[in-house]
Amino acid sequence: MNAVATELRRLRRLAAVTDRRIALANLPGKVAAIDAENRLARLVIDTDEDGNPVLGPWATWEEPGVGVLAMHTPLKVGQQAAYSSPSGTLGAGSSIRPRAHDDDNPAPSTSADTVTFQVGASWITLNDGEVQISGDTIRLIGNVEVHGASLTHNGKNVGDSHAHSNVVNGPAISGPPV
């Protein structure tokens, strides 16, 4: 009987340790601090009895693209995120994963068939057959080739089939595109 009781106590302790590790494998919170130069962040994971935030450790954050399509997507203070700790031990082996949008950080679009990238007032929207780019300044660096049936600027045709008004043969200057 004593051996059975000892084994049950051991299994109960093991189950408690396992439950804790499972609970810590994915620990949600909100970004509290960012060290962009070292690509580290800390999350608020709870509050203490006085209402002060309890911070998790500094950890690197995961990026959506690190191979052929390399992307840098910095976190934002207040953004939902979670510590990912596969071993169930929060610490050096943990990383931070961005999570879903919320009221503090709403999604840039609710469309079911559009992909939107947004940083502040600048955005790129992709949907079937169309790409939109918007920003105060759009800078293209390198050679630019345009292929298509039309090219317009403020409603005026400036493509290869455009025409000018007041065209006069010789060295005279023609009018603007029509």
GUKE-872246 format. One line per field, with one value per atom (N, C-alpha, C): z, x, y; residue number from 1; chain; atom name. Coordinates in steps of 0.2 Angstrom, whole numbers, padded with zeros to 4 digits. Each point is the difference from the previous one (the first is absolute). Example, Ala and Ser with C-alpha at 12.3 -4.5 7.8 and 13.67 -1.06 7.14 Angstrom:
BEGIN
Z: c(0039 / 0000 / 0000 / -0004 / 0001 / 0003) $
X: c(0066 / -0004 / 0004 / -0002 / 0004 / -0004) $
Y: c(-0028 / 0006 / 0006 / 0005 / 0006 / 0005) $
i: c(1 / 1 / 1 / 2 / 2 / 2) $
ch: c(A / A / A / A / A / A) $
at: c(N / CA / C / N / CA / C) $
***
This chain:
BEGIN
Z: c(0000 / 0000 / 0000 / 0004 / 0000 / -0006 / -0004 / -0007 / -0005 / 0001 / -0004 / 0001 / 0007 / 0002 / -0003 / 0001 / -0002 / -0008 / -0003 / -0008 / -0002 / 0004 / -0002 / 0002 / 0005 / 0002 / -0006 / -0002 / -0005 / -0006 / -0002 / -0006 / 0000 / 0006 / 0001 / -0001 / 0003 / -0001 / -0007 / -0003 / -0008 / -0004 / 0002 / -0004 / 0001 / 0007 / 0001 / -0004 / 0000 / -0004 / -0008 / -0002 / -0007 / -0002 / 0005 / -0001 / -0001 / 0005 / 0000 / -0007 / -0002 / -0006 / -0006 / 0000 / -0006 / 0001 / 0006 / 0000 / -0002 / 0001 / -0002 / -0007 / -0003 / -0007 / -0005 / 0002 / -0004 / 0004 / 0002 / 0006 / -0003 / -0001 / -0003 / 0004 / -0003 / 0003 / -0005 / 0002 / -0004 / 0000 / -0005 / -0001 / 0005 / 0004 / 0005 / -0002 / -0002 / -0002 / -0006 / -0004 / -0006 / 0000 / -0001 / -0001 / -0008 / -0004 / -0007 / -0003 / 0003 / -0003 / 0001 / 0006 / 0001 / -0001 / -0003 / -0002 / 0006 / 0005 / 0006 / 0003 / 0003 / 0003 / 0007 / 0004 / 0006 / 0000 / 0002 / 0001 / 0007 / 0001 / 0006 / 0000 / 0005 / 0000 / 0006 / 0005 / 0005 / 0004 / 0005 / 0005 / 0007 / 0004 / 0007 / 0004 / 0007 / 0004 / 0001 / -0002 / 0000 / -0007 / -0005 / -0006 / -0005 / 0002 / -0004 / -0005 / -0006 / -0005 / 0002 / -0001 / 0000 / -0007 / -0001 / -0006 / -0001 / -0006 / -0001 / -0002 / -0002 / -0002 / -0007 / -0001 / -0007 / -0004 / -0006 / -0005 / -0007 / -0005 / -0007 / -0002 / -0005 / -0003 / -0007 / -0002 / -0006 / -0006 / -0005 / -0006 / -0005 / -0004 / -0005 / -0006 / -0001 / -0006 / 0002 / -0001 / 0002 / -0005 / -0006 / -0005 / -0006 / -0006 / -0006 / 0000 / 0004 / 0001 / 0007 / 0001 / 0006 / 0002 / 0006 / 0002 / 0007 / 0001 / 0007 / 0002 / 0005 / 0003 / 0007 / 0002 / 0007 / 0004 / 0006 / 0004 / 0002 / 0003 / 0003 / 0007 / 0004 / 0007 / 0000 / 0004 / 0001 / -0005 / -0004 / -0005 / 0004 / -0002 / 0003 / -0003 / 0005 / -0002 / 0005 / -0001 / 0005 / 0000 / 0006 / 0000 / -0002 / -0004 / -0003 / 0004 / 0004 / 0004 / -0001 / -0005 / -0002 / 0006 / 0004 / 0006 / 0006 / -0001 / 0006 / 0005 / -0001 / 0005 / -0003 / 0003 / -0003 / 0002 / -0006 / 0001 / -0006 / 0000 / -0006 / -0006 / 0000 / -0006 / -0002 / 0003 / -0002 / -0006 / -0004 / -0005 / 0001 / -0003 / 0000 / -0007 / 0000 / -0006 / 0000 / -0005 / -0001 / 0000 / 0003 / 0000 / -0004 / 0001 / -0004 / 0002 / -0005 / 0001 / 0006 / 0003 / 0005 / -0001 / 0005 / 0000 / 0000 / 0004 / 0000 / -0006 / -0004 / -0006 / -0006 / -0003 / -0004 / -0007 / -0003 / -0007 / -0005 / -0004 / -0006 / -0005 / 0000 / -0004 / 0003 / -0002 / 0002 / -0006 / -0006 / -0006 / 0000 / -0003 / 0000 / -0006 / -0005 / -0006 / -0002 / 0005 / -0001 / 0006 / -0002 / 0004 / 0001 / 0006 / 0001 / 0005 / -0002 / 0004 / 0001 / 0007 / 0002 / 0005 / -0001 / 0005 / 0000 / 0006 / 0000 / -0005 / -0004 / -0005 / -0007 / 0000 / -0006 / -0001 / -0006 / 0000 / -0007 / -0001 / -0006 / 0001 / -0005 / 0000 / -0007 / 0001 / -0005 / 0000 / -0006 / -0001 / -0007 / -0002 / -0007 / -0005 / -0004 / -0005 / 0001 / 0006 / 0002 / 0006 / -0001 / 0005 / 0001 / 0007 / 0001 / 0005 / -0001 / 0004 / 0002 / 0007 / 0002 / 0005 / 0000 / 0005 / -0002 / 0004 / -0001 / -0006 / 0000 / -0005 / -0002 / -0006 / -0003 / -0004 / 0002 / -0003 / -0003 / -0007 / -0003 / -0002 / 0002 / -0001 / -0005 / -0005 / -0005 / -0007 / -0005 / -0006 / 0000 / -0003 / 0000 / -0007 / 0000 / -0007 / 0002 / -0005 / 0001 / -0007 / 0001 / -0005 / 0001 / -0005 / 0001 / -0005 / 0000 / -0006 / 0001 / 0007 / 0001 / 0006 / -0001 / 0006 / 0001 / 0005 / 0002 / 0006 / 0000 / 0005 / 0001 / 0006 / 0001 / -0005 / -0003 / -0005 / -0007 / -0001 / -0007 / -0002 / -0007 / -0003 / -0001 / 0004 / -0002 / -0002 / -0003 / -0002 / -0007 / -0003 / -0007 / -0005 / 0001 / -0005 / 0002 / 0004 / 0002 / -0006 / 0000 / -0005 / 0004 / -0004 / 0003 / -0004 / 0004 / -0004 / -0003 / -0004 / -0004 / -0002 / -0004 / -0003 / -0006 / 0000 / -0006 / -0003 / -0006 / -0003 / 0001 / 0001 / 0001 / 0007 / 0002 / 0007 / 0005 / -0002 / 0005 / 0006 / 0005 / 0006 / -0001 / 0001 / 0000 / 0006 / 0000 / 0006 / 0005 / 0005 / 0005 / -0003 / 0003 / -0002 / 0001 / -0005 / 0000 / 0003) $
X: c(0004 / -0004 / 0004 / 0006 / 0004 / 0003 / 0002 / 0003 / -0005 / -0006 / -0005 / -0001 / -0001 / -0001 / 0006 / 0006 / 0006 / 0000 / -0002 / -0001 / -0005 / -0006 / -0005 / 0002 / 0004 / 0002 / 0005 / 0005 / 0004 / -0003 / -0005 / -0004 / -0004 / -0002 / -0004 / 0005 / 0006 / 0005 / 0002 / 0001 / 0002 / -0006 / -0006 / -0006 / 0000 / 0001 / 0000 / 0006 / 0006 / 0005 / -0001 / -0003 / -0002 / -0006 / -0005 / -0005 / 0003 / 0005 / 0003 / 0004 / 0004 / 0003 / -0004 / -0006 / -0005 / -0002 / -0002 / -0003 / 0005 / 0007 / 0005 / 0002 / -0002 / 0002 / -0002 / -0006 / -0003 / -0003 / 0004 / -0002 / -0002 / -0006 / -0003 / 0002 / 0000 / 0001 / 0000 / 0002 / 0001 / 0007 / 0002 / 0007 / 0000 / 0005 / 0001 / 0007 / 0005 / 0006 / 0003 / 0004 / 0003 / 0007 / 0005 / 0007 / 0001 / -0001 / 0000 / 0007 / 0005 / 0007 / 0002 / -0002 / 0001 / -0005 / -0006 / -0005 / -0003 / -0001 / -0003 / -0006 / -0005 / -0006 / -0001 / -0004 / -0003 / -0008 / -0003 / -0007 / -0003 / -0005 / -0004 / -0004 / 0001 / -0003 / -0005 / 0000 / -0005 / 0001 / -0004 / 0001 / 0001 / 0003 / 0001 / -0006 / 0000 / -0005 / -0001 / 0005 / -0001 / -0002 / -0001 / -0002 / 0006 / 0006 / 0006 / 0001 / 0002 / 0001 / 0006 / -0001 / 0005 / 0003 / 0006 / 0004 / 0003 / 0000 / 0003 / 0007 / 0005 / 0006 / 0001 / 0006 / 0001 / 0001 / -0003 / 0001 / -0001 / 0003 / 0000 / -0007 / -0002 / -0007 / 0001 / -0005 / 0000 / -0003 / 0003 / -0001 / -0004 / -0004 / -0004 / 0004 / 0006 / 0004 / 0007 / 0004 / 0007 / 0004 / -0003 / 0004 / 0000 / -0002 / 0000 / -0004 / -0006 / -0003 / 0001 / 0005 / 0002 / -0004 / -0003 / -0004 / 0002 / 0000 / 0001 / -0007 / -0003 / -0006 / 0000 / 0002 / 0001 / -0006 / 0000 / -0005 / -0002 / -0006 / -0002 / -0002 / 0001 / -0002 / -0007 / -0003 / -0007 / -0003 / 0004 / -0002 / -0001 / -0005 / -0001 / 0006 / 0003 / 0005 / 0000 / 0004 / 0001 / 0007 / 0002 / 0006 / -0001 / 0005 / -0001 / 0006 / -0001 / 0005 / -0001 / 0003 / -0002 / 0002 / 0005 / 0002 / -0005 / -0004 / -0004 / 0003 / 0006 / 0004 / 0001 / -0002 / 0000 / 0007 / 0004 / 0007 / 0004 / 0006 / 0004 / -0002 / -0004 / -0002 / -0007 / -0002 / -0007 / 0001 / -0005 / -0001 / -0007 / -0001 / -0006 / -0004 / -0006 / -0004 / -0005 / -0001 / -0005 / -0007 / -0005 / -0007 / -0005 / -0006 / -0006 / 0000 / -0004 / -0001 / -0006 / 0000 / -0005 / -0002 / -0004 / -0003 / 0006 / 0005 / 0006 / 0004 / 0000 / 0004 / -0005 / -0005 / -0004 / 0003 / -0003 / 0003 / -0001 / 0005 / -0001 / -0005 / -0003 / -0006 / -0004 / -0006 / -0005 / -0002 / 0003 / -0002 / 0003 / -0004 / 0001 / 0005 / 0000 / 0004 / 0006 / 0002 / 0005 / 0005 / 0006 / 0006 / 0002 / 0001 / 0002 / 0006 / 0005 / 0006 / -0001 / 0001 / -0001 / 0005 / 0003 / 0005 / -0003 / -0003 / -0002 / -0005 / 0001 / -0004 / 0002 / 0005 / 0002 / -0002 / -0003 / -0002 / 0000 / 0000 / 0000 / -0005 / -0005 / -0005 / 0000 / -0001 / 0000 / -0006 / -0003 / -0006 / 0000 / -0004 / 0000 / 0000 / 0006 / 0001 / 0001 / 0001 / 0002 / 0005 / 0004 / 0005 / -0001 / -0001 / -0001 / 0006 / 0003 / 0006 / -0002 / 0000 / -0002 / 0005 / 0002 / 0004 / 0001 / 0003 / 0001 / 0005 / 0005 / 0005 / 0001 / 0000 / 0002 / 0006 / 0005 / 0007 / 0001 / 0002 / 0002 / 0007 / 0004 / 0008 / 0002 / 0003 / 0002 / -0004 / 0002 / -0003 / -0008 / -0004 / -0007 / -0003 / -0003 / -0003 / -0008 / -0004 / -0007 / -0002 / -0004 / -0003 / -0008 / -0004 / -0007 / -0003 / -0007 / -0004 / 0000 / 0001 / -0001 / 0004 / 0002 / 0004 / -0003 / -0003 / -0003 / 0003 / -0001 / 0002 / -0005 / -0003 / -0006 / -0005 / -0001 / -0006 / 0003 / 0006 / 0002 / 0005 / -0001 / 0003 / 0008 / 0004 / 0008 / 0003 / -0003 / 0002 / 0003 / 0002 / 0003 / -0005 / -0006 / -0005 / -0003 / 0003 / -0002 / 0001 / -0004 / 0000 / 0001 / 0002 / 0001 / -0005 / -0002 / -0004 / 0005 / -0003 / 0004 / 0007 / 0000 / 0006 / 0002 / 0006 / 0002 / 0007 / 0000 / 0006 / 0006 / 0006 / 0006 / 0002 / 0004 / 0003 / -0005 / -0006 / -0005 / -0002 / -0002 / -0001 / -0008 / -0002 / -0007 / -0003 / -0006 / -0004 / 0000 / -0003 / 0000 / -0004 / 0001 / -0004 / -0007 / -0004 / -0007 / -0003) $
Y: c(-0006 / 0006 / 0006 / 0000 / 0006 / 0001 / -0005 / 0001 / 0003 / -0002 / 0003 / 0007 / 0002 / 0007 / 0004 / -0002 / 0004 / 0001 / -0005 / 0001 / 0004 / 0000 / 0005 / 0007 / 0001 / 0007 / 0002 / -0004 / 0002 / 0001 / -0003 / 0001 / 0007 / 0001 / 0006 / 0006 / 0000 / 0005 / 0001 / -0006 / 0000 / 0004 / -0002 / 0003 / 0007 / 0003 / 0007 / 0003 / -0003 / 0003 / 0001 / -0006 / 0000 / 0005 / 0001 / 0005 / 0007 / 0001 / 0007 / 0001 / -0005 / 0001 / 0001 / -0004 / 0001 / 0007 / 0003 / 0006 / 0006 / -0002 / 0005 / 0000 / -0005 / -0001 / 0005 / 0003 / 0005 / 0005 / 0005 / 0005 / 0007 / 0002 / 0006 / 0006 / 0006 / 0006 / 0006 / 0006 / 0005 / 0003 / 0003 / 0002 / 0006 / 0000 / 0005 / 0005 / -0004 / 0004 / -0003 / 0004 / -0003 / 0003 / -0004 / 0001 / -0001 / 0005 / -0002 / -0001 / 0003 / -0001 / -0008 / -0003 / -0007 / -0004 / 0002 / -0004 / -0004 / 0004 / -0003 / 0003 / -0003 / 0003 / -0004 / 0004 / -0003 / 0001 / -0005 / 0000 / 0001 / 0003 / 0000 / -0006 / -0005 / -0006 / -0001 / 0005 / 0000 / 0007 / 0000 / 0006 / -0003 / 0004 / -0002 / 0002 / -0001 / 0001 / 0008 / 0004 / 0007 / 0003 / -0004 / 0002 / 0002 / -0001 / 0001 / -0006 / 0002 / -0005 / -0005 / -0006 / -0005 / -0001 / 0001 / -0001 / -0007 / -0002 / -0006 / 0002 / -0005 / 0001 / 0003 / 0003 / 0003 / -0006 / 0000 / -0006 / 0003 / -0003 / 0002 / -0002 / 0004 / -0001 / -0004 / -0003 / -0004 / 0004 / -0001 / 0004 / -0005 / 0003 / -0005 / -0002 / 0003 / -0002 / 0001 / -0006 / 0001 / -0004 / -0003 / -0003 / 0004 / -0003 / 0004 / 0006 / 0000 / 0006 / 0002 / 0005 / 0002 / 0006 / 0001 / 0005 / 0003 / 0006 / 0003 / 0003 / -0003 / 0002 / 0002 / 0006 / 0001 / 0000 / -0001 / 0000 / 0007 / 0001 / 0006 / 0000 / 0004 / 0000 / 0000 / -0004 / -0001 / -0006 / -0002 / -0005 / -0007 / -0004 / -0007 / -0004 / -0004 / -0005 / -0006 / -0004 / -0006 / -0003 / -0001 / -0004 / -0007 / -0002 / -0007 / -0004 / -0005 / -0003 / -0008 / -0003 / -0007 / -0004 / 0001 / -0004 / 0001 / 0006 / 0001 / 0004 / 0002 / 0004 / 0007 / 0005 / 0007 / 0002 / 0002 / 0003 / 0000 / -0002 / 0001 / -0003 / -0006 / -0003 / 0002 / 0005 / 0003 / 0005 / 0001 / 0005 / 0003 / 0006 / 0003 / 0000 / -0002 / -0001 / 0005 / 0004 / 0005 / -0004 / 0003 / -0003 / 0004 / -0002 / 0003 / 0008 / 0003 / 0007 / 0001 / 0006 / 0001 / 0007 / 0002 / 0007 / 0005 / -0001 / 0004 / 0001 / -0006 / 0000 / -0004 / 0004 / -0003 / -0002 / -0005 / -0003 / 0006 / 0001 / 0005 / -0001 / -0006 / -0002 / -0006 / 0000 / -0006 / -0003 / 0001 / -0003 / -0008 / -0004 / -0007 / -0002 / 0005 / -0002 / 0005 / 0004 / 0005 / -0001 / 0001 / 0000 / 0007 / 0003 / 0007 / 0000 / 0004 / 0001 / 0008 / 0001 / 0007 / 0002 / 0006 / 0003 / 0007 / 0002 / 0007 / 0002 / 0005 / 0002 / -0003 / -0004 / -0003 / -0007 / -0002 / -0007 / -0003 / -0007 / -0003 / -0005 / 0000 / -0005 / -0004 / -0007 / -0004 / -0004 / 0000 / -0005 / -0002 / -0004 / -0004 / 0005 / 0001 / 0004 / 0007 / 0002 / 0007 / 0001 / 0005 / 0002 / 0007 / 0002 / 0007 / 0002 / 0006 / 0002 / 0007 / 0002 / 0006 / 0003 / 0006 / 0003 / 0007 / 0004 / 0007 / 0001 / -0004 / -0001 / -0007 / -0001 / -0007 / 0000 / -0003 / 0000 / -0006 / 0000 / -0006 / 0001 / -0005 / 0001 / -0006 / 0003 / -0005 / 0002 / -0004 / 0000 / -0001 / 0003 / -0001 / -0002 / -0005 / -0002 / -0001 / 0003 / 0000 / -0004 / -0005 / -0004 / 0000 / 0001 / 0000 / 0004 / -0001 / 0004 / 0007 / 0003 / 0007 / 0002 / 0007 / 0003 / 0007 / 0001 / 0007 / 0003 / 0007 / 0004 / 0005 / 0000 / 0004 / 0001 / -0006 / -0001 / 0001 / 0002 / 0002 / -0006 / -0002 / -0006 / 0003 / -0003 / 0001 / -0006 / -0005 / -0006 / 0001 / -0006 / 0001 / 0002 / 0000 / 0003 / 0007 / 0003 / 0007 / 0005 / 0005 / 0005 / 0007 / 0005 / 0007 / 0005 / 0005 / 0005 / 0005 / 0004 / 0006 / -0003 / -0005 / -0003 / 0004 / 0003 / 0004 / -0004 / -0001 / -0003 / 0005 / -0003 / 0005 / 0000 / 0005 / 0001 / 0002 / 0002 / 0003 / -0005 / 0002 / -0004 / -0002 / -0006 / -0002 / 0001 / -0001 / 0001 / -0006 / 0000 / -0006 / -0006 / -0006 / -0006 / 0001 / -0003 / 0001 / -0006) $
i: c(1 / 1 / 1 / 2 / 2 / 2 / 3 / 3 / 3 / 4 / 4 / 4 / 5 / 5 / 5 / 6 / 6 / 6 / 7 / 7 / 7 / 8 / 8 / 8 / 9 / 9 / 9 / 10 / 10 / 10 / 11 / 11 / 11 / 12 / 12 / 12 / 13 / 13 / 13 / 14 / 14 / 14 / 15 / 15 / 15 / 16 / 16 / 16 / 17 / 17 / 17 / 18 / 18 / 18 / 19 / 19 / 19 / 20 / 20 / 20 / 21 / 21 / 21 / 22 / 22 / 22 / 23 / 23 / 23 / 24 / 24 / 24 / 25 / 25 / 25 / 26 / 26 / 26 / 27 / 27 / 27 / 28 / 28 / 28 / 29 / 29 / 29 / 30 / 30 / 30 / 31 / 31 / 31 / 32 / 32 / 32 / 33 / 33 / 33 / 34 / 34 / 34 / 35 / 35 / 35 / 36 / 36 / 36 / 37 / 37 / 37 / 38 / 38 / 38 / 39 / 39 / 39 / 40 / 40 / 40 / 41 / 41 / 41 / 42 / 42 / 42 / 43 / 43 / 43 / 44 / 44 / 44 / 45 / 45 / 45 / 46 / 46 / 46 / 47 / 47 / 47 / 48 / 48 / 48 / 49 / 49 / 49 / 50 / 50 / 50 / 51 / 51 / 51 / 52 / 52 / 52 / 53 / 53 / 53 / 54 / 54 / 54 / 55 / 55 / 55 / 56 / 56 / 56 / 57 / 57 / 57 / 58 / 58 / 58 / 59 / 59 / 59 / 60 / 60 / 60 / 61 / 61 / 61 / 62 / 62 / 62 / 63 / 63 / 63 / 64 / 64 / 64 / 65 / 65 / 65 / 66 / 66 / 66 / 67 / 67 / 67 / 68 / 68 / 68 / 69 / 69 / 69 / 70 / 70 / 70 / 71 / 71 / 71 / 72 / 72 / 72 / 73 / 73 / 73 / 74 / 74 / 74 / 75 / 75 / 75 / 76 / 76 / 76 / 77 / 77 / 77 / 78 / 78 / 78 / 79 / 79 / 79 / 80 / 80 / 80 / 81 / 81 / 81 / 82 / 82 / 82 / 83 / 83 / 83 / 84 / 84 / 84 / 85 / 85 / 85 / 86 / 86 / 86 / 87 / 87 / 87 / 88 / 88 / 88 / 89 / 89 / 89 / 90 / 90 / 90 / 91 / 91 / 91 / 92 / 92 / 92 / 93 / 93 / 93 / 94 / 94 / 94 / 95 / 95 / 95 / 96 / 96 / 96 / 97 / 97 / 97 / 98 / 98 / 98 / 99 / 99 / 99 / 100 / 100 / 100 / 101 / 101 / 101 / 102 / 102 / 102 / 103 / 103 / 103 / 104 / 104 / 104 / 105 / 105 / 105 / 106 / 106 / 106 / 107 / 107 / 107 / 108 / 108 / 108 / 109 / 109 / 109 / 110 / 110 / 110 / 111 / 111 / 111 / 112 / 112 / 112 / 113 / 113 / 113 / 114 / 114 / 114 / 115 / 115 / 115 / 116 / 116 / 116 / 117 / 117 / 117 / 118 / 118 / 118 / 119 / 119 / 119 / 120 / 120 / 120 / 121 / 121 / 121 / 122 / 122 / 122 / 123 / 123 / 123 / 124 / 124 / 124 / 125 / 125 / 125 / 126 / 126 / 126 / 127 / 127 / 127 / 128 / 128 / 128 / 129 / 129 / 129 / 130 / 130 / 130 / 131 / 131 / 131 / 132 / 132 / 132 / 133 / 133 / 133 / 134 / 134 / 134 / 135 / 135 / 135 / 136 / 136 / 136 / 137 / 137 / 137 / 138 / 138 / 138 / 139 / 139 / 139 / 140 / 140 / 140 / 141 / 141 / 141 / 142 / 142 / 142 / 143 / 143 / 143 / 144 / 144 / 144 / 145 / 145 / 145 / 146 / 146 / 146 / 147 / 147 / 147 / 148 / 148 / 148 / 149 / 149 / 149 / 150 / 150 / 150 / 151 / 151 / 151 / 152 / 152 / 152 / 153 / 153 / 153 / 154 / 154 / 154 / 155 / 155 / 155 / 156 / 156 / 156 / 157 / 157 / 157 / 158 / 158 / 158 / 159 / 159 / 159 / 160 / 160 / 160 / 161 / 161 / 161 / 162 / 162 / 162 / 163 / 163 / 163 / 164 / 164 / 164 / 165 / 165 / 165 / 166 / 166 / 166 / 167 / 167 / 167 / 168 / 168 / 168 / 169 / 169 / 169 / 170 / 170 / 170 / 171 / 171 / 171 / 172 / 172 / 172 / 173 / 173 / 173 / 174 / 174 / 174 / 175 / 175 / 175 / 176 / 176 / 176 / 177 / 177 / 177 / 178 / 178 / 178) $
ch: c(A / A / A / A / A / A / A / A / A / A / A / A / A / A / A / A / A / A / A / A / A / A / A / A / A / A / A / A / A / A / A / A / A / A / A / A / A / A / A / A / A / A / A / A / A / A / A / A / A / A / A / A / A / A / A / A / A / A / A / A / A / A / A / A / A / A / A / A / A / A / A / A / A / A / A / A / A / A / A / A / A / A / A / A / A / A / A / A / A / A / A / A / A / A / A / A / A / A / A / A / A / A / A / A / A / A / A / A / A / A / A / A / A / A / A / A / A / A / A / A / A / A / A / A / A / A / A / A / A / A / A / A / A / A / A / A / A / A / A / A / A / A / A / A / A / A / A / A / A / A / A / A / A / A / A / A / A / A / A / A / A / A / A / A / A / A / A / A / A / A / A / A / A / A / A / A / A / A / A / A / A / A / A / A / A / A / A / A / A / A / A / A / A / A / A / A / A / A / A / A / A / A / A / A / A / A / A / A / A / A / A / A / A / A / A / A / A / A / A / A / A / A / A / A / A / A / A / A / A / A / A / A / A / A / A / A / A / A / A / A / A / A / A / A / A / A / A / A / A / A / A / A / A / A / A / A / A / A / A / A / A / A / A / A / A / A / A / A / A / A / A / A / A / A / A / A / A / A / A / A / A / A / A / A / A / A / A / A / A / A / A / A / A / A / A / A / A / A / A / A / A / A / A / A / A / A / A / A / A / A / A / A / A / A / A / A / A / A / A / A / A / A / A / A / A / A / A / A / A / A / A / A / A / A / A / A / A / A / A / A / A / A / A / A / A / A / A / A / A / A / A / A / A / A / A / A / A / A / A / A / A / A / A / A / A / A / A / A / A / A / A / A / A / A / A / A / A / A / A / A / A / A / A / A / A / A / A / A / A / A / A / A / A / A / A / A / A / A / A / A / A / A / A / A / A / A / A / A / A / A / A / A / A / A / A / A / A / A / A / A / A / A / A / A / A / A / A / A / A / A / A / A / A / A / A / A / A / A / A / A / A / A / A / A / A / A / A / A / A / A / A / A / A / A / A / A / A / A / A / A / A / A / A / A / A / A / A / A / A / A / A / A / A / A / A / A / A / A / A / A / A / A / A / A / A / A / A / A / A / A / A / A / A / A / A / A / A / A / A / A / A / A / A / A / A / A / A / A / A / A / A / A / A / A / A / A / A / A / A / A / A / A / A / A / A / A / A / A / A / A / A / A / A / A) $
at: c(N / CA / C / N / CA / C / N / CA / C / N / CA / C / N / CA / C / N / CA / C / N / CA / C / N / CA / C / N / CA / C / N / CA / C / N / CA / C / N / CA / C / N / CA / C / N / CA / C / N / CA / C / N / CA / C / N / CA / C / N / CA / C / N / CA / C / N / CA / C / N / CA / C / N / CA / C / N / CA / C / N / CA / C / N / CA / C / N / CA / C / N / CA / C / N / CA / C / N / CA / C / N / CA / C / N / CA / C / N / CA / C / N / CA / C / N / CA / C / N / CA / C / N / CA / C / N / CA / C / N / CA / C / N / CA / C / N / CA / C / N / CA / C / N / CA / C / N / CA / C / N / CA / C / N / CA / C / N / CA / C / N / CA / C / N / CA / C / N / CA / C / N / CA / C / N / CA / C / N / CA / C / N / CA / C / N / CA / C / N / CA / C / N / CA / C / N / CA / C / N / CA / C / N / CA / C / N / CA / C / N / CA / C / N / CA / C / N / CA / C / N / CA / C / N / CA / C / N / CA / C / N / CA / C / N / CA / C / N / CA / C / N / CA / C / N / CA / C / N / CA / C / N / CA / C / N / CA / C / N / CA / C / N / CA / C / N / CA / C / N / CA / C / N / CA / C / N / CA / C / N / CA / C / N / CA / C / N / CA / C / N / CA / C / N / CA / C / N / CA / C / N / CA / C / N / CA / C / N / CA / C / N / CA / C / N / CA / C / N / CA / C / N / CA / C / N / CA / C / N / CA / C / N / CA / C / N / CA / C / N / CA / C / N / CA / C / N / CA / C / N / CA / C / N / CA / C / N / CA / C / N / CA / C / N / CA / C / N / CA / C / N / CA / C / N / CA / C / N / CA / C / N / CA / C / N / CA / C / N / CA / C / N / CA / C / N / CA / C / N / CA / C / N / CA / C / N / CA / C / N / CA / C / N / CA / C / N / CA / C / N / CA / C / N / CA / C / N / CA / C / N / CA / C / N / CA / C / N / CA / C / N / CA / C / N / CA / C / N / CA / C / N / CA / C / N / CA / C / N / CA / C / N / CA / C / N / CA / C / N / CA / C / N / CA / C / N / CA / C / N / CA / C / N / CA / C / N / CA / C / N / CA / C / N / CA / C / N / CA / C / N / CA / C / N / CA / C / N / CA / C / N / CA / C / N / CA / C / N / CA / C / N / CA / C / N / CA / C / N / CA / C / N / CA / C / N / CA / C / N / CA / C / N / CA / C / N / CA / C / N / CA / C / N / CA / C / N / CA / C / N / CA / C / N / CA / C / N / CA / C / N / CA / C / N / CA / C / N / CA / C / N / CA / C / N / CA / C / N / CA / C / N / CA / C / N / CA / C / N / CA / C / N / CA / C / N / CA / C / N / CA / C / N / CA / C / N / CA / C / N / CA / C) $
***
